[in-house]
């Protein structure tokens, strides 16, 4: 089955005590929009990002989450979870986001995207959902969604096919990177052999390995 976009979601300005920004504002509350949206190399047109120290940037320009994983959480929590509720810009269907290989390239609409790294859950996410132990539960589930960099700017819209046009041979997936960074540190050495791994993440892996071997 060909993967597709279910929705494209843009962040609203939300002011709350749980917001991570020093100003108390967050863009985690993203809502589906009608019509095409431009994915730029420096961000998603019309999207609001509150805490730019930890969100946005070339290695995490676009965040995507699978509708199938959202359905698991809806059943787990016994409540509806709408597209965009994970703070994702793109909600997908029939796309193995957790199994996507780092460096994998997706053609969506007129844009070309590259899978870079998993999302790390934060206190803002837990506060937005009102689930105090969400970070622990999200980590245990290990279906974190994926960040993408924009290689070719273009417009995307709901219903667009998601076509994997290139997949690196190293085979290290978003799920594996997430587990290495959280639950299974014995996997960390494997990440150093991944071309295209974001430099900030590579440095973090090197520091953790140096600490273990020191």
N, CA, C and O of each residue as an XYZ file, in Angstrom:
856
protein
N       0.849     -1.194      0.000
C       0.000      0.000      0.000
C       0.884      1.244      0.000
O       1.848      1.328      0.762
N       0.559      2.186     -0.839
C       1.316      3.431     -0.895
C       0.968      4.307      0.293
O      -0.205      4.520      0.600
N       2.008      4.817      0.964
C       1.770      5.722      2.071
C       1.227      7.052      1.571
O       1.389      7.406      0.403
N       0.585      7.775      2.464
C       0.031      9.074      2.092
C      -0.042      9.979      3.305
O       0.028      9.530      4.449
N      -0.185     11.269      3.025
C      -0.418     12.237      4.085
C      -1.892     12.240      4.455
O      -2.763     12.333      3.590
N      -2.156     12.139      5.735
C      -3.530     12.276      6.217
C      -3.864     13.751      6.373
O      -4.901     14.223      5.907
N      -2.961     14.472      7.041
C      -3.148     15.913      7.237
C      -1.787     16.603      7.286
O      -0.759     15.984      7.560
N      -1.816     17.902      7.010
C      -0.688     18.785      7.298
C      -1.155     19.694      8.430
O      -2.245     20.262      8.369
N      -0.319     19.829      9.469
C      -0.746     20.503     10.699
C       0.191     21.668     11.029
O       1.411     21.550     10.924
N      -0.398     22.779     11.424
C       0.381     23.970     11.781
C       0.131     24.345     13.232
O      -0.984     24.225     13.739
N       1.204     24.808     13.897
C       1.126     25.135     15.315
C       0.428     26.448     15.593
O       0.626     27.447     14.901
N      -0.399     26.418     16.634
C      -1.039     27.620     17.154
C      -0.207     28.146     18.325
O       0.534     27.389     18.950
N      -0.327     29.412     18.614
C       0.330     29.978     19.790
C      -0.489     29.605     21.024
O      -1.641     30.016     21.164
N       0.115     28.827     21.911
C      -0.555     28.412     23.137
C       0.228     28.939     24.326
O       1.432     28.704     24.438
N      -0.452     29.650     25.212
C       0.165     30.149     26.438
C      -0.300     29.281     27.602
O      -1.499     29.139     27.844
N       0.674     28.697     28.329
C       0.331     27.784     29.411
C       1.505     27.663     30.379
O       2.649     27.945     30.021
N       1.212     27.242     31.602
C       2.268     27.062     32.596
C       3.244     25.972     32.186
O       4.424     26.024     32.535
N       2.743     24.965     31.429
C       3.608     23.853     31.046
C       4.458     24.144     29.819
O       5.313     23.338     29.452
N       4.235     25.277     29.187
C       4.992     25.599     27.967
C       6.477     25.737     28.294
O       6.853     26.361     29.286
N       7.320     25.140     27.433
C       8.749     25.120     27.696
C       9.444     26.444     27.458
O      10.501     26.697     28.036
N       8.870     27.296     26.617
C       9.492     28.575     26.296
C       9.508     29.461     27.549
O       8.586     29.417     28.362
N      10.565     30.261     27.691
C      10.662     31.176     28.823
C       9.500     32.164     28.844
O       9.133     32.683     29.898
N       8.926     32.417     27.670
C       7.786     33.332     27.585
C       6.471     32.647     27.928
O       5.427     33.296     27.995
N       6.521     31.322     28.146
C       5.302     30.582     28.448
C       4.444     30.304     27.234
O       3.239     30.088     27.357
N       5.062     30.309     26.052
C       4.325     30.042     24.821
C       4.864     28.780     24.148
O       6.062     28.503     24.195
N       3.980     28.036     23.533
C       4.365     26.799     22.847
C       3.604     26.680     21.535
O       2.502     27.208     21.384
N       4.224     25.965     20.578
C       3.564     25.680     19.308
C       3.224     24.209     19.171
O       2.994     23.732     18.060
N       3.186     23.469     20.293
C       2.932     22.030     20.212
C       1.509     21.715     19.759
O       1.261     20.641     19.211
N       0.579     22.630     19.979
C      -0.816     22.406     19.582
C      -0.952     22.715     18.092
O      -1.167     23.857     17.686
N      -0.820     21.657     17.296
C      -0.893     21.831     15.839
C      -2.255     21.336     15.338
O      -2.802     20.356     15.844
N      -2.779     22.029     14.347
C      -4.114     21.734     13.829
C      -4.060     21.520     12.317
O      -3.305     22.195     11.617
N      -4.872     20.566     11.811
C      -4.918     20.336     10.365
C      -5.385     21.583      9.620
O      -6.243     22.326     10.096
N      -4.800     21.795      8.443
C      -5.174     22.939      7.611
C      -5.613     22.440      6.238
O      -5.218     21.362      5.795
N      -6.423     23.233      5.589
C      -6.849     22.929      4.227
C      -5.833     23.492      3.241
O      -5.195     24.513      3.495
N      -5.700     22.802      2.112
C      -4.855     23.320      1.047
C      -3.390     22.990      1.257
O      -2.998     22.481      2.307
N      -2.576     23.288      0.236
C      -1.146     22.970      0.297
C      -0.394     23.896      1.247
O      -0.778     25.046      1.464
N       0.695     23.356      1.808
C       1.561     24.110      2.721
C       2.989     24.009      2.195
O       3.429     22.937      1.782
N       3.704     25.117      2.212
C       5.082     25.144      1.731
C       6.033     24.656      2.822
O       6.048     25.182      3.935
N       6.834     23.630      2.478
C       7.907     23.182      3.360
C       9.191     23.851      2.893
O       9.682     23.578      1.797
N       9.728     24.722      3.728
C      10.956     25.438      3.405
C      12.130     24.792      4.130
O      11.937     24.030      5.077
N      13.329     25.093      3.691
C      14.521     24.550      4.336
C      14.647     25.045      5.770
O      15.252     24.379      6.611
N      14.071     26.225      6.051
C      14.193     26.792      7.394
C      12.915     26.659      8.216
O      12.827     27.221      9.308
N      11.923     25.927      7.710
C      10.712     25.728      8.495
C       9.476     25.528      7.641
O       9.521     25.633      6.415
N       8.382     25.239      8.307
C       7.100     25.018      7.652
C       6.345     26.340      7.627
O       6.111     26.945      8.673
N       5.968     26.784      6.449
C       5.291     28.077      6.316
C       4.021     28.108      7.161
O       3.170     27.225      7.055
N       3.905     29.133      8.000
C       2.712     29.304      8.820
C       2.759     28.599     10.154
O       1.834     28.736     10.955
N       3.832     27.834     10.417
C       3.934     27.086     11.674
C       4.519     27.976     12.761
O       5.395     28.798     12.492
N       4.035     27.812     13.991
C       4.604     28.544     15.123
C       5.473     27.613     15.947
O       5.052     26.511     16.300
N       6.685     28.055     16.253
C       7.599     27.316     17.129
C       7.930     28.210     18.306
O       8.395     29.336     18.129
N       7.691     27.707     19.513
C       7.926     28.514     20.697
C       9.370     28.480     21.152
O      10.032     29.517     21.199
N       9.865     27.298     21.489
C      11.197     27.154     22.066
C      12.195     26.750     20.985
O      12.441     25.563     20.770
N      12.764     27.737     20.313
C      13.641     27.455     19.181
C      14.994     26.880     19.590
O      15.728     26.381     18.738
N      15.336     26.939     20.869
C      16.580     26.329     21.323
C      16.524     24.811     21.185
O      17.559     24.160     21.044
N      15.321     24.251     21.225
C      15.168     22.797     21.183
C      14.307     22.312     20.018
O      14.236     21.108     19.770
N      13.667     23.206     19.314
C      12.782     22.825     18.210
C      13.141     23.615     16.954
O      13.628     24.744     17.026
N      12.893     23.003     15.820
C      13.235     23.647     14.565
C      14.704     23.455     14.231
O      15.400     22.679     14.886
N      15.168     24.154     13.223
C      16.538     23.988     12.757
C      16.593     23.036     11.581
O      15.628     22.316     11.326
N      17.713     23.017     10.851
C      17.786     22.255      9.600
C      17.630     20.750      9.756
O      17.181     20.086      8.821
N      17.986     20.189     10.912
C      17.884     18.737     11.098
C      16.537     18.300     11.646
O      16.265     17.102     11.726
N      15.706     19.230     12.018
C      14.371     18.894     12.520
C      13.355     19.945     12.077
O      12.597     20.507     12.868
N      13.387     20.172     10.775
C      12.508     21.181     10.191
C      11.050     20.745     10.214
O      10.151     21.545     10.477
N      10.829     19.458      9.934
C       9.478     18.909      9.832
C       9.391     17.693     10.749
O      10.289     16.851     10.763
N       8.298     17.607     11.517
C       8.091     16.441     12.381
C       6.898     15.655     11.863
O       5.851     16.225     11.556
N       7.067     14.329     11.767
C       5.999     13.487     11.249
C       5.663     12.370     12.227
O       6.540     11.834     12.906
N       4.380     12.027     12.289
C       3.928     10.948     13.172
C       2.881     10.128     12.427
O       2.097     10.656     11.639
N       2.890      8.827     12.698
C       2.008      7.907     11.982
C       0.623      7.835     12.619
O       0.494      7.772     13.841
N      -0.394      7.844     11.790
C      -1.766      7.711     12.266
C      -1.955      6.394     13.018
O      -2.704      6.344     13.994
N      -1.286      5.331     12.576
C      -1.417      4.033     13.236
C      -0.876      4.078     14.671
O      -1.446      3.458     15.568
N       0.217      4.805     14.886
C       0.758      4.930     16.241
C      -0.141      5.809     17.100
O      -0.293      5.564     18.296
N      -0.735      6.828     16.497
C      -1.685      7.664     17.230
C      -2.897      6.840     17.666
O      -3.431      7.053     18.754
N      -3.333      5.902     16.823
C      -4.472      5.040     17.173
C      -4.136      4.165     18.381
O      -4.999      3.908     19.221
N      -2.886      3.707     18.470
C      -2.469      2.917     19.629
C      -2.617      3.741     20.903
O      -3.121      3.252     21.914
N      -2.175      4.993     20.846
C      -2.282      5.850     22.020
C      -3.734      6.164     22.374
O      -4.084      6.257     23.550
N      -4.561      6.324     21.371
C      -5.986      6.580     21.635
C      -6.597      5.417     22.405
O      -7.368      5.625     23.342
N      -6.252      4.182     22.009
C      -6.752      3.000     22.716
C      -6.137      2.901     24.107
O      -6.822      2.541     25.064
N      -4.866      3.214     24.223
C      -4.152      3.134     25.497
C      -4.723      4.101     26.532
O      -4.857      3.760     27.707
N      -5.057      5.306     26.084
C      -5.538      6.342     26.994
C      -7.055      6.428     27.053
O      -7.610      7.113     27.912
N      -7.727      5.733     26.140
C      -9.184      5.746     26.123
C      -9.773      7.096     25.762
O     -10.777      7.519     26.335
N      -9.144      7.772     24.808
C      -9.664      9.071     24.376
C      -9.267      9.314     22.925
O      -8.316      8.722     22.414
N     -10.009     10.187     22.282
C      -9.688     10.523     20.901
C      -8.392     11.329     20.844
O      -8.128     12.174     21.700
N      -7.600     11.050     19.827
C      -6.381     11.820     19.587
C      -6.423     12.294     18.139
O      -6.332     11.493     17.209
N      -6.558     13.576     17.965
C      -6.703     14.142     16.621
C      -5.337     14.310     15.958
O      -4.315     14.339     16.644
N      -5.313     14.419     14.635
C      -4.058     14.725     13.947
C      -3.454     16.023     14.459
O      -4.162     17.006     14.677
N      -2.147     16.017     14.649
C      -1.444     17.185     15.161
C      -1.253     17.182     16.664
O      -0.530     18.023     17.199
N      -1.899     16.236     17.360
C      -1.851     16.230     18.824
C      -0.479     15.853     19.374
O      -0.191     16.106     20.544
N       0.366     15.250     18.542
C       1.734     14.945     18.969
C       2.681     16.106     18.677
O       3.881     16.025     18.937
N       2.124     17.181     18.135
C       2.955     18.302     17.719
C       3.556     18.089     16.342
O       4.505     18.767     15.950
N       2.980     17.122     15.604
C       3.542     16.791     14.294
C       3.003     17.703     13.190
O       1.836     18.096     13.190
N       3.897     18.023     12.251
C       3.489     18.783     11.070
C       2.790     17.903     10.050
O       1.855     18.339      9.378
N       3.249     16.654      9.937
C       2.693     15.721      8.964
C       2.175     14.482      9.682
O       2.915     13.829     10.418
N       0.910     14.164      9.468
C       0.337     12.917      9.955
C       0.238     11.976      8.763
O      -0.374     12.318      7.752
N       0.838     10.787      8.875
C       0.913      9.868      7.748
C       0.061      8.633      7.973
O      -0.338      8.323      9.096
N      -0.207      7.936      6.878
C      -0.888      6.640      6.929
C      -0.130      5.669      6.034
O       0.287      6.026      4.932
N       0.047      4.427      6.516
C       0.740      3.369      5.763
C       2.192      3.747      5.467
O       2.742      3.373      4.431
N       2.801      4.489      6.385
C       4.233      4.814      6.306
C       4.871      4.295      7.590
O       4.440      4.653      8.686
N       5.889      3.460      7.464
C       6.566      2.912      8.641
C       7.548      3.949      9.165
O       8.738      3.908      8.853
N       7.042      4.870      9.959
C       7.871      5.968     10.440
C       8.949      5.451     11.398
O      10.111      5.841     11.281
N       8.583      4.588     12.332
C       9.559      4.046     13.279
C      10.617      3.219     12.564
O      11.776      3.203     12.977
N      10.226      2.535     11.498
C      11.150      1.698     10.745
C      11.876      2.433      9.630
O      12.624      1.817      8.870
N      11.667      3.743      9.521
C      12.367      4.517      8.488
C      13.857      4.555      8.808
O      14.243      4.706      9.968
N      14.693      4.418      7.784
C      16.144      4.419      7.955
C      16.654      5.863      7.962
O      16.220      6.691      7.161
N      17.571      6.145      8.870
C      18.175      7.480      8.907
C      18.834      7.772      7.552
O      19.643      6.983      7.063
N      18.485      8.893      6.968
C      18.977      9.243      5.634
C      18.033      8.852      4.517
O      18.264      9.192      3.357
N      16.971      8.141      4.859
C      15.951      7.770      3.875
C      15.301      9.036      3.315
O      15.072     10.000      4.046
N      15.007      9.023      2.014
C      14.436     10.212      1.383
C      13.011      9.955      0.918
O      12.697      8.925      0.323
N      12.160     10.934      1.214
C      10.740     10.841      0.864
C      10.384     11.944     -0.123
O      10.762     13.103      0.043
N       9.643     11.547     -1.156
C       9.043     12.506     -2.072
C       7.591     12.693     -1.657
O       6.810     11.742     -1.666
N       7.233     13.916     -1.294
C       5.845     14.243     -0.941
C       5.492     15.526     -1.671
O       6.172     16.541     -1.515
N       4.437     15.486     -2.462
C       4.102     16.663     -3.255
C       5.300     17.058     -4.095
O       5.893     16.216     -4.769
N       5.662     18.331     -4.061
C       6.835     18.799     -4.809
C       8.072     18.905     -3.923
O       9.104     19.413     -4.362
N       7.979     18.427     -2.668
C       9.087     18.523     -1.726
C       9.849     17.196     -1.645
O       9.283     16.117     -1.822
N      11.151     17.314     -1.373
C      11.992     16.145     -1.118
C      12.530     16.272      0.298
O      13.152     17.275      0.648
N      12.285     15.246      1.113
C      12.615     15.278      2.534
C      13.564     14.141      2.883
O      13.601     13.117      2.201
N      14.330     14.334      3.952
C      15.262     13.300      4.406
C      15.057     13.038      5.895
O      15.022     13.970      6.698
N      14.923     11.771      6.252
C      14.734     11.358      7.640
C      16.033     11.586      8.411
O      17.098     11.166      7.960
N      15.955     12.254      9.581
C      17.175     12.605     10.319
C      17.279     11.975     11.703
O      18.320     11.404     12.028
N      16.240     12.057     12.525
C      16.365     11.639     13.925
C      14.983     11.459     14.544
O      13.994     11.971     14.021
N      14.915     10.731     15.659
C      13.635     10.594     16.355
C      13.343     11.799     17.231
O      14.238     12.584     17.546
N      12.106     11.936     17.613
C      11.692     12.978     18.550
C      11.974     12.487     19.976
O      11.781     11.311     20.283
N      12.427     13.389     20.832
C      12.623     13.088     22.245
C      11.490     13.734     23.025
O      11.293     14.944     22.918
N      10.736     12.965     23.808
C       9.599     13.544     24.536
C      10.077     14.523     25.603
O      11.162     14.367     26.162
N       9.252     15.535     25.878
C       9.624     16.578     26.826
C       8.467     16.881     27.762
O       7.353     16.393     27.571
N       8.745     17.696     28.783
C       7.716     18.030     29.764
C       6.585     18.848     29.150
O       5.449     18.791     29.621
N       6.895     19.612     28.095
C       5.839     20.365     27.410
C       4.809     19.419     26.813
O       3.605     19.667     26.888
N       5.289     18.338     26.222
C       4.404     17.321     25.643
C       3.510     16.722     26.723
O       2.301     16.590     26.527
N       4.096     16.358     27.861
C       3.317     15.771     28.962
C       2.301     16.774     29.495
O       1.170     16.406     29.813
N       2.704     18.047     29.594
C       1.782     19.061     30.084
C       0.632     19.309     29.128
O      -0.509     19.492     29.552
N       0.931     19.315     27.842
C      -0.096     19.531     26.823
C      -1.154     18.432     26.876
O      -2.346     18.712     26.749
N      -0.732     17.210     27.059
C      -1.664     16.087     27.124
C      -2.302     15.919     28.505
O      -3.333     15.259     28.638
N      -1.696     16.511     29.523
C      -2.210     16.318     30.874
C      -1.988     14.909     31.395
O      -2.793     14.390     32.169
N      -0.891     14.290     30.967
C      -0.539     12.937     31.404
C       0.828     13.024     32.077
O       1.842     13.045     31.380
N       0.892     13.074     33.412
C       2.161     13.322     34.111
C       3.274     12.337     33.786
O       4.442     12.723     33.727
N       2.931     11.067     33.573
C       3.976     10.067     33.309
C       4.133      9.780     31.813
O       4.590      8.703     31.430
N       3.757     10.743     30.973
C       3.775     10.511     29.528
C       5.186     10.274     29.001
O       5.374      9.443     28.112
N       6.182     10.985     29.526
C       7.548     10.800     29.029
C       7.979      9.344     29.216
O       8.521      8.731     28.296
N       7.739      8.803     30.394
C       8.096      7.410     30.665
C       7.349      6.457     29.747
O       7.937      5.518     29.211
N       6.065      6.692     29.563
C       5.244      5.801     28.736
C       5.588      5.938     27.256
O       5.632      4.945     26.529
N       5.829      7.155     26.818
C       6.199      7.393     25.416
C       7.533      6.731     25.104
O       7.713      6.153     24.032
N       8.463      6.818     26.044
C       9.769      6.191     25.859
C       9.643      4.681     25.788
O      10.272      4.043     24.943
N       8.838      4.105     26.665
C       8.657      2.653     26.671
C       7.999      2.167     25.388
O       8.321      1.083     24.902
N       7.100      2.940     24.843
C       6.432      2.569     23.592
C       7.411      2.586     22.422
O       7.305      1.765     21.511
N       8.367      3.522     22.442
C       9.456      3.597     21.447
C       8.948      3.717     20.011
O       9.507      3.122     19.089
N       7.877      4.497     19.840
C       7.399      4.869     18.505
C       7.388      6.397     18.470
O       6.329      7.017     18.576
N       8.583      7.009     18.319
C       8.735      8.437     18.605
C       8.357      9.398     17.495
O       8.309     10.608     17.719
N       8.085      8.883     16.296
C       7.948      9.791     15.160
C       9.318     10.222     14.677
O      10.322      9.963     15.340
N       9.369     10.871     13.539
C      10.654     11.205     12.917
C      10.712     12.666     12.513
O       9.733     13.248     12.046
N      11.896     13.242     12.708
C      12.179     14.557     12.162
C      12.735     14.402     10.748
O      13.362     13.397     10.412
N      12.489     15.428      9.929
C      12.928     15.435      8.538
C      13.608     16.753      8.223
O      13.219     17.802      8.738
N      14.621     16.696      7.379
C      15.175     17.921      6.825
C      14.627     18.103      5.408
O      14.283     17.128      4.741
N      14.549     19.321      4.966
C      14.006     19.636      3.647
C      15.160     19.775      2.663
O      15.942     20.722      2.744
N      15.265     18.831      1.737
C      16.311     18.874      0.720
C      15.889     19.712     -0.485
O      16.703     20.406     -1.094
N      14.617     19.635     -0.810
C      14.068     20.464     -1.890
C      12.754     21.046     -1.403
O      11.823     20.313     -1.068
N      12.687     22.341     -1.366
C      11.473     23.002     -0.908
C      10.318     22.710     -1.859
O      10.504     22.576     -3.069
N       9.130     22.617     -1.288
C       7.956     22.370     -2.117
C       6.694     22.345     -1.288
O       6.737     22.406     -0.059
N       5.568     22.255     -1.975
C       4.276     22.244     -1.305
C       3.773     20.818     -1.115
O       3.954     19.955     -1.973
N       3.133     20.595      0.038
C       2.524     19.301      0.337
C       1.108     19.544      0.837
O       0.786     20.619      1.343
N       0.268     18.526      0.685
C      -1.104     18.661      1.145
C      -1.700     17.315      1.501
O      -1.175     16.272      1.110
N      -2.784     17.337      2.236
C      -3.477     16.111      2.624
C      -3.808     15.285      1.388
O      -4.274     15.811      0.378
N      -3.559     13.977      1.487
C      -3.826     13.072      0.384
C      -2.636     12.820     -0.521
O      -2.670     11.903     -1.342
N      -1.577     13.621     -0.388
C      -0.392     13.410     -1.222
C       0.246     12.060     -0.910
O       0.341     11.686      0.259
N       0.686     11.320     -1.926
C       1.433     10.082     -1.672
C       2.767     10.389     -0.998
O       3.372     11.436     -1.230
N       3.214      9.453     -0.155
C       4.545      9.515      0.448
C       5.366      8.398     -0.191
O       5.148      7.219      0.084
N       6.300      8.779     -1.036
C       7.088      7.800     -1.788
C       8.521      7.769     -1.264
O       9.200      8.796     -1.240
N       8.979      6.592     -0.845
C      10.377      6.434     -0.435
C      11.208      6.276     -1.705
O      11.087      5.279     -2.416
N      12.049      7.263     -1.983
C      12.804      7.264     -3.238
C      14.250      6.821     -3.047
O      14.946      6.533     -4.020
N      14.701      6.767     -1.801
C      16.079      6.319     -1.536
C      16.151      5.813     -0.102
O      15.602      6.430      0.811
N      16.832      4.684      0.090
C      16.977      4.113      1.440
C      18.422      3.642      1.625
O      18.853      2.726      0.925
N      19.182      4.244      2.547
C      20.569      3.854      2.768
C      20.704      2.395      3.184
O      19.798      1.811      3.778
N      21.858      1.823      2.858
C      22.096      0.399      3.108
C      22.454      0.097      4.552
O      22.413     -1.065      4.957
N      22.809      1.123      5.357
C      23.249      0.841      6.734
C      22.130      0.263      7.598
O      22.404     -0.481      8.540
N      20.883      0.592      7.294
C      19.758     -0.053      7.952
C      19.403      0.430      9.344
O      18.498     -0.131      9.963
N      20.071      1.440      9.861
C      19.761      1.936     11.204
C      18.499      2.799     11.140
O      18.439      3.795     10.420
N      17.501      2.390     11.910
C      16.188      3.017     11.826
C      15.980      4.072     12.905
O      16.744      4.179     13.864
N      14.924      4.841     12.712
C      14.509      5.823     13.719
C      14.258      5.129     15.059
O      14.661      5.635     16.106
N      13.598      3.981     15.025
C      13.333      3.242     16.259
C      14.608      2.822     16.956
O      14.697      2.885     18.182
N      15.602      2.391     16.185
C      16.869      1.951     16.773
C      17.624      3.133     17.388
O      18.185      3.007     18.476
N      17.642      4.268     16.706
C      18.292      5.455     17.262
C      17.623      5.861     18.566
O      18.304      6.213     19.529
N      16.309      5.816     18.605
C      15.579      6.191     19.818
C      15.900      5.232     20.959
O      16.176      5.665     22.078
N      15.866      3.940     20.681
C      16.147      2.956     21.740
C      17.587      3.079     22.231
O      17.851      2.937     23.425
N      18.519      3.342     21.316
C      19.922      3.513     21.711
C      20.074      4.716     22.636
O      20.878      4.691     23.568
N      19.308      5.759     22.380
C      19.416      6.997     23.144
C      18.687      6.929     24.480
O      18.897      7.777     25.348
N      17.835      5.926     24.647
C      16.998      5.868     25.853
C      17.111      4.537     26.592
O      17.661      4.484     27.692
N      16.602      3.481     26.006
C      16.425      2.206     26.696
C      17.567      1.217     26.518
O      17.791      0.371     27.384
N      18.295      1.311     25.402
C      19.285      0.286     25.062
C      20.616      0.935     24.669
O      20.975      0.938     23.492
N      21.344      1.479     25.635
C      22.595      2.185     25.313
C      23.656      1.291     24.672
O      24.616      1.791     24.085
N      23.490     -0.016     24.781
C      24.446     -0.910     24.123
C      24.408     -0.761     22.598
O      25.316     -1.217     21.904
N      23.353     -0.121     22.084
C      23.245      0.112     20.640
C      23.986      1.366     20.182
O      24.140      1.586     18.981
N      24.443      2.184     21.116
C      25.035      3.476     20.766
C      26.191      3.379     19.763
O      26.227      4.174     18.824
N      27.144      2.436     19.919
C      28.260      2.412     18.965
C      27.825      2.287     17.511
O      28.512      2.778     16.615
N      26.704      1.643     17.271
C      26.222      1.467     15.902
C      25.871      2.793     15.245
O      25.941      2.924     14.023
N      25.500      3.760     16.045
C      25.067      5.044     15.489
C      26.225      5.827     14.878
O      26.012      6.639     13.977
N      27.431      5.598     15.352
C      28.577      6.354     14.851
C      28.905      6.018     13.407
O      29.606      6.774     12.735
N      28.406      4.897     12.932
C      28.672      4.501     11.545
C      27.587      4.957     10.578
O      27.589      4.579      9.407
N      26.656      5.776     11.078
C      25.527      6.210     10.253
C      25.861      7.520      9.552
O      25.943      8.554     10.214
N      26.057      7.513      8.238
C      26.280      8.779      7.529
C      25.002      9.619      7.559
O      23.897      9.087      7.455
N      25.161     10.908      7.700
C      23.998     11.783      7.718
C      23.358     11.939      9.077
O      22.387     12.683      9.217
N      23.890     11.237     10.112
C      23.359     11.446     11.462
C      23.604     12.894     11.860
O      24.727     13.377     11.717
N      22.586     13.608     12.357
C      22.795     15.006     12.736
C      24.010     15.161     13.646
O      24.220     14.356     14.553
N      24.800     16.191     13.402
C      26.057     16.361     14.121
C      25.839     16.515     15.620
O      26.631     16.009     16.414
N      24.783     17.200     16.011
C      24.508     17.370     17.444
C      24.250     16.030     18.110
O      24.690     15.798     19.236
N      23.542     15.149     17.422
C      23.268     13.822     17.968
C      24.539     12.980     17.993
O      24.771     12.230     18.940
N      25.359     13.104     16.954
C      26.634     12.359     16.921
C      27.522     12.752     18.107
O      28.117     11.890     18.753
N      27.606     14.051     18.388
C      28.424     14.518     19.511
C      27.881     13.983     20.837
O      28.650     13.618     21.726
N      26.570     13.939     20.964
C      25.965     13.418     22.185
C      26.302     11.935     22.372
O      26.618     11.496     23.478
N      26.231     11.179     21.285
C      26.583      9.760     21.343
C      28.049      9.590     21.743
O      28.375      8.744     22.575
N      28.921     10.389     21.152
C      30.353     10.298     21.465
C      30.615     10.617     22.935
O      31.442      9.962     23.570
N      29.923     11.614     23.481
C      30.108     11.954     24.894
C      29.648     10.822     25.803
O      30.307     10.502     26.792
N      28.524     10.226     25.465
C      28.015      9.137     26.297
C      28.952      7.920     26.240
O      29.191      7.267     27.256
N      29.470      7.629     25.068
C      30.380      6.505     24.956
C      31.698      6.781     25.691
O      32.274      5.882     26.303
N      32.166      8.030     25.625
C      33.386      8.389     26.343
C      33.186      8.259     27.843
O      34.093      7.837     28.561
N      32.001      8.618     28.318
C      31.696      8.496     29.738
C      31.657      7.048     30.197
O      32.072      6.726     31.310
N      31.158      6.183     29.333
C      31.079      4.756     29.674
C      32.460      4.126     29.683
O      32.729      3.222     30.475
N      33.339      4.600     28.803
C      34.654      3.976     28.657
C      35.725      4.649     29.516
O      36.858      4.177     29.615
N      35.325      5.787     30.144
C      36.327      6.526     30.904
C      36.619      5.909     32.270
O      37.445      6.430     33.019
